[in-house]
Each structure stands twice: as C-alpha cells, then as structure tokens.
Amino acid sequence: MNALGEALAAEIRERGPIPVARYMAEALGHPEHGYYMKQMPIGAAGDFVTAPEVSQMFGELIGLWGAEAWRLMGMPAPIHWIELGPGRGTLTRDVLRVADHVPGYRQALDVRLVETSPVLTKIQQSAVRGTWHQRFDDVPAGPMLLVANEFFDALPIHQYEKRADGWHERRVGLDGGDRFAFVTASLPCPETPVPPALDGLGEGSMVEICPDGLDVAGAIAERIAVHGGAALIVDYGHTQSAPGETLQAVRRHAYHPVLADPGDADLTAHVDFAALKRAAESRGATVLGPTPQGCFLRALGIEQRADALRRGATAAQARDVASGLRRLTDPRAMGQLFKVMAIVHPDLAGLEGFDQPA
C-alpha cells in the first residue's frame, strides 16, 4: 500500500469507513500525495488525453463561440475569460490565438485560470499569461466567459444504495486486512439525498450525487444572471439523471481498479447534466443543451475548419487533422459520450451550437 493508502487505512481503522467522496477527494487532491498535486496526468506520457490535446480545432471553435457571446453582450471590456481546470493551458492558448483575429476581443479578455495543482499551474504559466486562482469563488465579480472541459467529472461524488428501509450511503472500508473495499452503511440516511426523480427506484439501485458540482454550477449561474456572460461545460456523462455506478480509475491510458493505489490513478465519474441544469436554472440563468459534442462542433463549423487546415498541409499534417476531426466528432469516439451544455444570461439564449438535431 502506498503512503496515501496507509494514511487512509489508518483513518478507517480509527474512525470507521469513509464516504466515497472523501476517498476520491483525498486520492485526487491530497496536498502531498494527491494525483493532481504531484504529476503531469495529461498527454501520451500521462494517463489520459483531453479534447484540446487532440486538435487545435476544439479550442479555436470554443474561442469563436465566446467571441460571438461577447459581441451579443455589447462587447464589454474588460470581460473575464475563465477556465476551470485548464490542464496544460492548451485550450486557453488556442482561444487566445483566435481572439487576436477578432477586433477588440483579445484586448477585452482578462484571463483567469482556476487550478489547484502546483504541477499543472507551472505548465500553464509557460503556455499563457493570466491570473491564477485556487477556486472559482476567488475570481472577481464581473461579466465573464467561462469554459470547464473535463472539470466536473473529477469532483468528488457520494454513492447511495437503495434498500427496503431507504437510501444507505456507500463507503470505503477495509476487507479485514489492508485492502480497501466498498461497504454500505447499516443505517439509512436520515434525509433523502436522492432527487425526487430517482427516489422511487427499486432495491439494489445505485445513485451518484456530486454536491460540489451542483455548488459550482449554481455559483456560475448566479454570477452570469447578475453580471452577464456565458459558460460552456464539456464533459462525459448523461443528459438525464439516471441510476448506476460510473466511478472509474484510469492509469496509463487503461482502466485501473478504483480502490487500488490512491493518488496514483485518475478517478472520475459521469456528469449528471440534468442535475447541473436544475442547479443553474434555480439561480436565474438560462441553460442550453446538453447536446453531444460532435453535434456542437459540427454546428460551429469544425468540418469547414478541418478543410481549411488541410489546404496546403503536408500529407502527415492532413492525416492528423482528419484523425482529430474523427476523434472529436465520431459517435464511436468522443462525439456522443461527451456532452456540451451552456449556462448563459437569458439575453444570450440564441447562441449557436445547440439547435442541430442530435
């Protein structure tokens, strides 16, 4: 067992099984041993690859989507450009390159990146210039354009199992030795943590809830409703709240046992876009989508952008463009599993990207 595993096991022996959310939070964010605190997770040499790393077209189209939102807002200056969990800074770098071609747009953007990882922060600072924050709440108020690409899937989740007497929280304990194991609390939750749409599920059903995700979506929506702006959430997940266990671990681009080697593998869970939508609408914002990523990118013109990039390209470059287009839009790759949802001020309800049939 690694160092973080030993610390968590000691806590369990002393206090009893811990919520799945605590295990996930420590595995990803422990100051010394957390997955995102000690290594570069993204890229061929890491554990996974995100859309901005697949092709420049992804960030370019998001940049133009933001430029159109800015134009419809009356071109306020300054306006915050915020990215939550910016990875290697690739997406914001591509957005800013596009912004240079829109008169006044780049000069208006006040770049704000929200990142907790010191390793990633250093890499981001070599890619873009801006101001860094630990939390979204630390970003000053004002009109904003925000993107969160594969951010919400890494927020800690709670798991609940339905039994005859109600919902019981699933926790992480020990199997009698030194190995972590899932256990279910013997007593039901005193208050139903599950939304009404799922409360009637039968015995044995599993539901995942992400309170941190609902809080962040609500905070984004409240700022947009008051100060104006638009936000894009891009992630993998389901459009309607649904039962099921989706918590998974990835290491070296392959699935890894969820309870093995905490801090050495990425942990994620599918995003419940319907829950995020309810949280955002309750704070006065308008929600567009969610829609499959492939539909969103095609509606913004990714195929035309790919054609433009192929003109004058070498054979190898043309193959890379074609590969990126396929990975981003093909339903068998990222095109269907990944969804795009926008949280916007009601005045921006007509923004592009969400009217193409799925």
C-alpha beads as a LAMMPS data file, in Angstrom:
LAMMPS data file: protein, C-alpha beads

358 atoms
357 bonds

1 atom types
1 bond types

-500.0 500.0 xlo xhi
-500.0 500.0 ylo yhi
-500.0 500.0 zlo zhi

Masses

1 110.0

Atoms # bond

1 1 1 0.000 0.000 0.000
2 1 1 1.336 3.446 -0.898
3 1 1 1.728 6.350 1.541
4 1 1 -1.723 7.836 0.951
5 1 1 -3.297 4.398 1.188
6 1 1 -1.636 3.833 4.548
7 1 1 -2.925 7.188 5.835
8 1 1 -6.486 6.463 4.690
9 1 1 -6.368 2.942 6.114
10 1 1 -5.242 4.319 9.479
11 1 1 -8.156 6.770 9.440
12 1 1 -10.600 3.961 8.663
13 1 1 -9.248 1.774 11.480
14 1 1 -9.632 4.657 13.923
15 1 1 -12.963 6.150 12.815
16 1 1 -14.645 3.599 10.560
17 1 1 -15.423 3.562 6.829
18 1 1 -15.262 6.887 4.991
19 1 1 -17.619 8.267 2.303
20 1 1 -16.657 7.579 -1.303
21 1 1 -16.442 11.361 -1.747
22 1 1 -13.724 11.629 0.890
23 1 1 -11.714 8.801 -0.644
24 1 1 -12.000 10.463 -4.060
25 1 1 -11.130 13.924 -2.735
26 1 1 -8.007 12.654 -0.971
27 1 1 -6.913 10.474 -3.893
28 1 1 -7.089 13.436 -6.274
29 1 1 -6.349 16.445 -4.097
30 1 1 -4.258 15.447 -1.069
31 1 1 -1.661 18.256 -0.734
32 1 1 1.301 15.877 -0.889
33 1 1 0.089 12.576 -2.341
34 1 1 -2.937 13.569 -4.429
35 1 1 -2.998 12.556 -8.072
36 1 1 -3.250 16.102 -9.437
37 1 1 -0.768 17.523 -6.944
38 1 1 2.338 15.574 -7.882
39 1 1 2.413 14.746 -11.590
40 1 1 1.508 15.678 -15.156
41 1 1 -1.516 13.479 -15.914
42 1 1 -2.334 14.668 -19.445
43 1 1 -0.836 13.576 -22.754
44 1 1 0.747 10.494 -24.288
45 1 1 3.221 10.238 -21.403
46 1 1 0.441 10.697 -18.821
47 1 1 -2.734 8.767 -18.142
48 1 1 -5.311 10.366 -20.476
49 1 1 -5.730 12.816 -23.372
50 1 1 -8.316 15.626 -23.424
51 1 1 -10.039 17.246 -26.415
52 1 1 -7.769 20.337 -26.581
53 1 1 -4.777 17.996 -26.909
54 1 1 -6.471 16.055 -29.707
55 1 1 -6.743 19.022 -32.068
56 1 1 -6.395 22.802 -32.109
57 1 1 -9.852 22.917 -33.733
58 1 1 -11.523 22.276 -30.379
59 1 1 -10.129 25.376 -28.672
60 1 1 -10.458 27.509 -31.791
61 1 1 -14.190 26.854 -32.108
62 1 1 -14.786 27.461 -28.401
63 1 1 -12.886 30.731 -28.790
64 1 1 -15.140 31.823 -31.640
65 1 1 -18.246 30.761 -29.677
66 1 1 -17.061 33.012 -26.870
67 1 1 -16.400 35.846 -29.322
68 1 1 -19.984 35.656 -30.565
69 1 1 -21.293 35.699 -26.983
70 1 1 -19.100 38.748 -26.296
71 1 1 -20.459 40.514 -29.392
72 1 1 -24.061 39.827 -28.384
73 1 1 -23.305 41.188 -24.905
74 1 1 -22.326 44.516 -26.434
75 1 1 -18.550 43.843 -26.356
76 1 1 -17.885 44.703 -22.689
77 1 1 -14.289 45.455 -21.746
78 1 1 -12.845 44.066 -19.665
79 1 1 -14.522 40.669 -19.520
80 1 1 -13.148 37.699 -17.585
81 1 1 -12.041 34.685 -19.601
82 1 1 -12.142 31.875 -17.038
83 1 1 -11.098 28.263 -17.444
84 1 1 -11.736 25.747 -14.681
85 1 1 -9.108 23.010 -14.564
86 1 1 -7.038 24.267 -17.518
87 1 1 -4.879 21.152 -17.935
88 1 1 -1.722 22.169 -19.790
89 1 1 -3.203 25.514 -20.837
90 1 1 -3.729 24.292 -24.406
91 1 1 -7.394 25.259 -24.700
92 1 1 -6.948 28.815 -23.433
93 1 1 -3.852 29.231 -25.617
94 1 1 -5.892 28.256 -28.701
95 1 1 -8.760 30.514 -27.632
96 1 1 -6.421 33.493 -27.304
97 1 1 -4.884 32.834 -30.709
98 1 1 -8.352 33.029 -32.257
99 1 1 -9.153 36.143 -30.204
100 1 1 -6.320 38.008 -31.914
101 1 1 -8.327 37.838 -35.163
102 1 1 -11.494 39.425 -33.709
103 1 1 -11.137 43.224 -33.431
104 1 1 -11.097 44.309 -29.799
105 1 1 -11.778 40.832 -28.432
106 1 1 -8.300 39.868 -27.242
107 1 1 -7.766 43.280 -25.649
108 1 1 -11.022 42.854 -23.693
109 1 1 -10.171 39.436 -22.246
110 1 1 -8.943 39.297 -18.655
111 1 1 -7.549 35.756 -18.393
112 1 1 -8.309 33.957 -15.123
113 1 1 -7.379 30.288 -14.643
114 1 1 -8.694 28.229 -11.728
115 1 1 -6.243 25.473 -10.792
116 1 1 -5.324 23.657 -7.561
117 1 1 -2.353 21.657 -8.864
118 1 1 1.070 23.289 -8.476
119 1 1 2.463 20.994 -11.179
120 1 1 -0.177 21.986 -13.710
121 1 1 -0.061 25.647 -12.724
122 1 1 3.633 25.823 -13.617
123 1 1 2.975 24.233 -17.014
124 1 1 0.029 26.554 -17.677
125 1 1 2.132 29.603 -16.850
126 1 1 4.568 28.607 -19.589
127 1 1 1.689 28.446 -22.115
128 1 1 -0.403 31.546 -21.348
129 1 1 -0.317 34.761 -19.373
130 1 1 -3.037 35.453 -16.834
131 1 1 -4.038 35.341 -13.192
132 1 1 -4.398 32.082 -11.268
133 1 1 -6.929 31.227 -8.548
134 1 1 -7.483 28.216 -6.311
135 1 1 -11.291 28.429 -6.511
136 1 1 -13.912 29.912 -8.803
137 1 1 -15.214 31.966 -5.879
138 1 1 -11.847 33.763 -5.776
139 1 1 -12.346 35.257 -9.256
140 1 1 -13.571 38.878 -9.024
141 1 1 -17.179 39.588 -9.982
142 1 1 -17.992 40.914 -13.438
143 1 1 -19.117 39.789 -16.892
144 1 1 -17.448 36.542 -17.895
145 1 1 -16.896 33.844 -20.460
146 1 1 -16.099 30.501 -18.831
147 1 1 -15.202 27.030 -20.012
148 1 1 -14.944 23.858 -17.944
149 1 1 -13.624 20.982 -20.046
150 1 1 -13.422 17.687 -18.158
151 1 1 -13.623 19.518 -14.852
152 1 1 -16.889 18.328 -13.323
153 1 1 -16.126 14.604 -13.816
154 1 1 -13.251 14.864 -11.310
155 1 1 -15.312 16.395 -8.485
156 1 1 -15.987 14.014 -5.574
157 1 1 -19.225 12.025 -5.631
158 1 1 -21.311 10.328 -2.970
159 1 1 -22.832 6.933 -3.751
160 1 1 -26.126 5.695 -2.304
161 1 1 -27.710 2.246 -2.452
162 1 1 -31.461 1.703 -2.188
163 1 1 -32.612 -0.796 0.406
164 1 1 -36.034 -1.660 1.777
165 1 1 -35.793 0.977 4.515
166 1 1 -34.367 3.789 2.383
167 1 1 -31.103 5.057 0.928
168 1 1 -27.850 3.903 2.515
169 1 1 -24.532 5.609 1.816
170 1 1 -21.829 3.515 0.224
171 1 1 -18.458 3.933 1.889
172 1 1 -14.855 2.784 1.669
173 1 1 -13.658 0.444 4.402
174 1 1 -11.181 -2.404 4.807
175 1 1 -11.749 -6.051 3.918
176 1 1 -10.490 -7.314 7.266
177 1 1 -6.902 -6.839 6.250
178 1 1 -5.145 -3.995 4.494
179 1 1 -7.152 -3.877 1.266
180 1 1 -9.806 -1.243 0.616
181 1 1 -13.344 -2.472 -0.009
182 1 1 -16.743 -0.910 -0.578
183 1 1 -19.167 -1.250 2.324
184 1 1 -22.695 0.036 2.823
185 1 1 -23.777 1.939 5.917
186 1 1 -26.056 -0.163 8.144
187 1 1 -28.454 2.711 8.836
188 1 1 -30.355 4.663 6.153
189 1 1 -29.695 8.347 5.551
190 1 1 -31.873 10.474 7.873
191 1 1 -32.779 12.728 4.940
192 1 1 -33.211 11.537 1.361
193 1 1 -30.115 12.676 -0.571
194 1 1 -31.508 11.494 -3.909
195 1 1 -33.531 13.826 -6.196
196 1 1 -37.272 13.106 -6.430
197 1 1 -36.921 11.813 -9.997
198 1 1 -34.847 8.877 -8.712
199 1 1 -36.269 8.379 -5.241
200 1 1 -38.724 5.722 -6.425
201 1 1 -36.076 3.317 -7.709
202 1 1 -36.155 -0.281 -6.568
203 1 1 -33.961 -2.071 -4.050
204 1 1 -30.365 -2.554 -5.135
205 1 1 -30.295 0.623 -7.228
206 1 1 -27.198 2.782 -7.036
207 1 1 -27.233 6.591 -7.388
208 1 1 -24.299 9.001 -7.520
209 1 1 -24.604 12.600 -6.295
210 1 1 -21.992 15.348 -6.730
211 1 1 -22.738 18.198 -4.288
212 1 1 -19.574 20.108 -5.254
213 1 1 -20.634 20.077 -8.894
214 1 1 -24.069 21.450 -8.055
215 1 1 -22.480 24.207 -5.952
216 1 1 -20.100 25.251 -8.731
217 1 1 -22.810 25.193 -11.407
218 1 1 -25.065 27.270 -9.171
219 1 1 -22.319 29.793 -8.429
220 1 1 -21.514 30.174 -12.144
221 1 1 -25.190 30.650 -12.983
222 1 1 -25.724 33.236 -10.261
223 1 1 -22.813 35.348 -11.474
224 1 1 -23.992 35.141 -15.070
225 1 1 -27.548 36.080 -14.116
226 1 1 -26.274 39.158 -12.253
227 1 1 -23.267 40.299 -14.295
228 1 1 -23.855 38.736 -17.717
229 1 1 -21.902 36.199 -19.672
230 1 1 -21.833 32.610 -20.852
231 1 1 -20.252 29.351 -19.723
232 1 1 -19.570 26.083 -21.526
233 1 1 -19.399 22.780 -19.670
234 1 1 -17.878 19.958 -21.735
235 1 1 -17.674 16.530 -20.163
236 1 1 -18.758 12.934 -20.441
237 1 1 -21.983 11.917 -18.791
238 1 1 -25.726 11.515 -19.197
239 1 1 -28.352 14.056 -20.196
240 1 1 -30.962 12.754 -17.739
241 1 1 -30.474 11.816 -14.090
242 1 1 -30.123 8.042 -14.014
243 1 1 -29.107 5.259 -11.622
244 1 1 -25.885 3.345 -11.994
245 1 1 -22.287 3.219 -10.842
246 1 1 -19.881 5.166 -13.058
247 1 1 -16.913 5.811 -10.758
248 1 1 -13.764 4.654 -12.545
249 1 1 -9.992 4.886 -12.373
250 1 1 -7.563 5.331 -15.268
251 1 1 -3.822 4.837 -15.265
252 1 1 -1.511 4.842 -18.283
253 1 1 -4.495 5.128 -20.660
254 1 1 -6.116 1.944 -19.287
255 1 1 -8.741 1.144 -16.681
256 1 1 -7.392 0.646 -13.165
257 1 1 -9.048 -0.774 -10.012
258 1 1 -10.861 2.110 -8.296
259 1 1 -9.656 1.287 -4.786
260 1 1 -6.061 0.437 -5.695
261 1 1 -3.136 2.857 -5.386
262 1 1 -4.999 6.016 -4.270
263 1 1 -3.228 9.075 -5.627
264 1 1 -1.511 7.147 -8.432
265 1 1 -4.517 6.891 -10.786
266 1 1 -7.129 9.336 -12.038
267 1 1 -10.628 8.975 -10.587
268 1 1 -13.702 10.250 -12.429
269 1 1 -17.457 9.746 -12.584
270 1 1 -20.008 10.546 -15.262
271 1 1 -21.537 14.006 -15.011
272 1 1 -25.270 14.312 -14.361
273 1 1 -26.064 17.173 -16.735
274 1 1 -29.726 17.248 -15.715
275 1 1 -28.713 17.926 -12.107
276 1 1 -26.337 20.701 -13.206
277 1 1 -29.120 22.182 -15.323
278 1 1 -31.523 22.245 -12.379
279 1 1 -28.883 23.905 -10.201
280 1 1 -28.142 26.578 -12.823
281 1 1 -31.755 27.382 -13.643
282 1 1 -32.595 27.707 -9.960
283 1 1 -30.137 30.641 -9.803
284 1 1 -31.696 32.602 -12.659
285 1 1 -29.591 31.601 -15.669
286 1 1 -30.714 30.027 -18.938
287 1 1 -29.370 26.599 -19.910
288 1 1 -28.730 25.481 -23.488
289 1 1 -28.343 21.765 -24.176
290 1 1 -26.815 19.482 -23.281
291 1 1 -26.034 18.272 -26.782
292 1 1 -23.476 15.690 -27.977
293 1 1 -20.027 17.152 -28.525
294 1 1 -19.979 16.026 -32.145
295 1 1 -23.216 17.872 -32.912
296 1 1 -21.988 21.001 -31.153
297 1 1 -18.690 21.119 -33.027
298 1 1 -20.277 20.416 -36.400
299 1 1 -22.805 23.191 -35.790
300 1 1 -19.890 25.569 -35.156
301 1 1 -18.165 24.560 -38.398
302 1 1 -15.473 22.063 -37.434
303 1 1 -15.695 20.314 -40.796
304 1 1 -15.100 23.586 -42.644
305 1 1 -12.202 24.396 -40.297
306 1 1 -10.702 20.959 -40.983
307 1 1 -10.943 21.583 -44.751
308 1 1 -9.146 24.903 -44.314
309 1 1 -6.357 23.319 -42.267
310 1 1 -5.858 20.563 -44.833
311 1 1 -5.326 23.054 -47.647
312 1 1 -1.593 23.464 -48.059
313 1 1 -0.827 20.899 -45.337
314 1 1 1.662 18.080 -45.709
315 1 1 0.308 14.553 -46.012
316 1 1 1.189 13.878 -42.370
317 1 1 -0.475 17.095 -41.203
318 1 1 -3.613 16.307 -43.223
319 1 1 -3.797 12.887 -41.585
320 1 1 -3.522 14.496 -38.151
321 1 1 -6.368 16.903 -38.977
322 1 1 -8.563 14.052 -40.193
323 1 1 -7.741 11.997 -37.095
324 1 1 -8.566 14.905 -34.785
325 1 1 -11.858 15.540 -36.557
326 1 1 -12.851 11.911 -36.216
327 1 1 -11.889 11.630 -32.540
328 1 1 -13.742 14.800 -31.577
329 1 1 -16.958 14.179 -33.533
330 1 1 -17.400 10.470 -34.277
331 1 1 -20.081 8.882 -32.031
332 1 1 -17.752 5.899 -31.578
333 1 1 -15.038 8.183 -30.184
334 1 1 -15.779 11.396 -28.211
335 1 1 -18.657 12.686 -30.317
336 1 1 -21.543 11.065 -28.426
337 1 1 -20.321 10.239 -24.926
338 1 1 -19.099 13.800 -24.363
339 1 1 -21.811 16.435 -23.965
340 1 1 -21.784 20.216 -24.164
341 1 1 -24.033 22.417 -22.031
342 1 1 -24.107 26.198 -21.859
343 1 1 -25.134 28.357 -18.912
344 1 1 -25.947 31.811 -20.254
345 1 1 -27.648 35.062 -19.383
346 1 1 -31.256 34.963 -20.654
347 1 1 -30.336 37.593 -23.277
348 1 1 -27.973 35.047 -24.904
349 1 1 -30.454 32.222 -25.327
350 1 1 -29.940 32.187 -29.120
351 1 1 -26.248 31.307 -29.094
352 1 1 -25.076 28.865 -31.760
353 1 1 -24.292 25.195 -31.270
354 1 1 -27.444 23.851 -29.657
355 1 1 -30.034 23.828 -32.429
356 1 1 -28.645 20.955 -34.525
357 1 1 -30.582 17.675 -34.079
358 1 1 -28.646 15.084 -32.114

Bonds

1 1 1 2
2 1 2 3
3 1 3 4
4 1 4 5
5 1 5 6
6 1 6 7
7 1 7 8
8 1 8 9
9 1 9 10
10 1 10 11
11 1 11 12
12 1 12 13
13 1 13 14
14 1 14 15
15 1 15 16
16 1 16 17
17 1 17 18
18 1 18 19
19 1 19 20
20 1 20 21
21 1 21 22
22 1 22 23
23 1 23 24
24 1 24 25
25 1 25 26
26 1 26 27
27 1 27 28
28 1 28 29
29 1 29 30
30 1 30 31
31 1 31 32
32 1 32 33
33 1 33 34
34 1 34 35
35 1 35 36
36 1 36 37
37 1 37 38
38 1 38 39
39 1 39 40
40 1 40 41
41 1 41 42
42 1 42 43
43 1 43 44
44 1 44 45
45 1 45 46
46 1 46 47
47 1 47 48
48 1 48 49
49 1 49 50
50 1 50 51
51 1 51 52
52 1 52 53
53 1 53 54
54 1 54 55
55 1 55 56
56 1 56 57
57 1 57 58
58 1 58 59
59 1 59 60
60 1 60 61
61 1 61 62
62 1 62 63
63 1 63 64
64 1 64 65
65 1 65 66
66 1 66 67
67 1 67 68
68 1 68 69
69 1 69 70
70 1 70 71
71 1 71 72
72 1 72 73
73 1 73 74
74 1 74 75
75 1 75 76
76 1 76 77
77 1 77 78
78 1 78 79
79 1 79 80
80 1 80 81
81 1 81 82
82 1 82 83
83 1 83 84
84 1 84 85
85 1 85 86
86 1 86 87
87 1 87 88
88 1 88 89
89 1 89 90
90 1 90 91
91 1 91 92
92 1 92 93
93 1 93 94
94 1 94 95
95 1 95 96
96 1 96 97
97 1 97 98
98 1 98 99
99 1 99 100
100 1 100 101
101 1 101 102
102 1 102 103
103 1 103 104
104 1 104 105
105 1 105 106
106 1 106 107
107 1 107 108
108 1 108 109
109 1 109 110
110 1 110 111
111 1 111 112
112 1 112 113
113 1 113 114
114 1 114 115
115 1 115 116
116 1 116 117
117 1 117 118
118 1 118 119
119 1 119 120
120 1 120 121
121 1 121 122
122 1 122 123
123 1 123 124
124 1 124 125
125 1 125 126
126 1 126 127
127 1 127 128
128 1 128 129
129 1 129 130
130 1 130 131
131 1 131 132
132 1 132 133
133 1 133 134
134 1 134 135
135 1 135 136
136 1 136 137
137 1 137 138
138 1 138 139
139 1 139 140
140 1 140 141
141 1 141 142
142 1 142 143
143 1 143 144
144 1 144 145
145 1 145 146
146 1 146 147
147 1 147 148
148 1 148 149
149 1 149 150
150 1 150 151
151 1 151 152
152 1 152 153
153 1 153 154
154 1 154 155
155 1 155 156
156 1 156 157
157 1 157 158
158 1 158 159
159 1 159 160
160 1 160 161
161 1 161 162
162 1 162 163
163 1 163 164
164 1 164 165
165 1 165 166
166 1 166 167
167 1 167 168
168 1 168 169
169 1 169 170
170 1 170 171
171 1 171 172
172 1 172 173
173 1 173 174
174 1 174 175
175 1 175 176
176 1 176 177
177 1 177 178
178 1 178 179
179 1 179 180
180 1 180 181
181 1 181 182
182 1 182 183
183 1 183 184
184 1 184 185
185 1 185 186
186 1 186 187
187 1 187 188
188 1 188 189
189 1 189 190
190 1 190 191
191 1 191 192
192 1 192 193
193 1 193 194
194 1 194 195
195 1 195 196
196 1 196 197
197 1 197 198
198 1 198 199
199 1 199 200
200 1 200 201
201 1 201 202
202 1 202 203
203 1 203 204
204 1 204 205
205 1 205 206
206 1 206 207
207 1 207 208
208 1 208 209
209 1 209 210
210 1 210 211
211 1 211 212
212 1 212 213
213 1 213 214
214 1 214 215
215 1 215 216
216 1 216 217
217 1 217 218
218 1 218 219
219 1 219 220
220 1 220 221
221 1 221 222
222 1 222 223
223 1 223 224
224 1 224 225
225 1 225 226
226 1 226 227
227 1 227 228
228 1 228 229
229 1 229 230
230 1 230 231
231 1 231 232
232 1 232 233
233 1 233 234
234 1 234 235
235 1 235 236
236 1 236 237
237 1 237 238
238 1 238 239
239 1 239 240
240 1 240 241
241 1 241 242
242 1 242 243
243 1 243 244
244 1 244 245
245 1 245 246
246 1 246 247
247 1 247 248
248 1 248 249
249 1 249 250
250 1 250 251
251 1 251 252
252 1 252 253
253 1 253 254
254 1 254 255
255 1 255 256
256 1 256 257
257 1 257 258
258 1 258 259
259 1 259 260
260 1 260 261
261 1 261 262
262 1 262 263
263 1 263 264
264 1 264 265
265 1 265 266
266 1 266 267
267 1 267 268
268 1 268 269
269 1 269 270
270 1 270 271
271 1 271 272
272 1 272 273
273 1 273 274
274 1 274 275
275 1 275 276
276 1 276 277
277 1 277 278
278 1 278 279
279 1 279 280
280 1 280 281
281 1 281 282
282 1 282 283
283 1 283 284
284 1 284 285
285 1 285 286
286 1 286 287
287 1 287 288
288 1 288 289
289 1 289 290
290 1 290 291
291 1 291 292
292 1 292 293
293 1 293 294
294 1 294 295
295 1 295 296
296 1 296 297
297 1 297 298
298 1 298 299
299 1 299 300
300 1 300 301
301 1 301 302
302 1 302 303
303 1 303 304
304 1 304 305
305 1 305 306
306 1 306 307
307 1 307 308
308 1 308 309
309 1 309 310
310 1 310 311
311 1 311 312
312 1 312 313
313 1 313 314
314 1 314 315
315 1 315 316
316 1 316 317
317 1 317 318
318 1 318 319
319 1 319 320
320 1 320 321
321 1 321 322
322 1 322 323
323 1 323 324
324 1 324 325
325 1 325 326
326 1 326 327
327 1 327 328
328 1 328 329
329 1 329 330
330 1 330 331
331 1 331 332
332 1 332 333
333 1 333 334
334 1 334 335
335 1 335 336
336 1 336 337
337 1 337 338
338 1 338 339
339 1 339 340
340 1 340 341
341 1 341 342
342 1 342 343
343 1 343 344
344 1 344 345
345 1 345 346
346 1 346 347
347 1 347 348
348 1 348 349
349 1 349 350
350 1 350 351
351 1 351 352
352 1 352 353
353 1 353 354
354 1 354 355
355 1 355 356
356 1 356 357
357 1 357 358
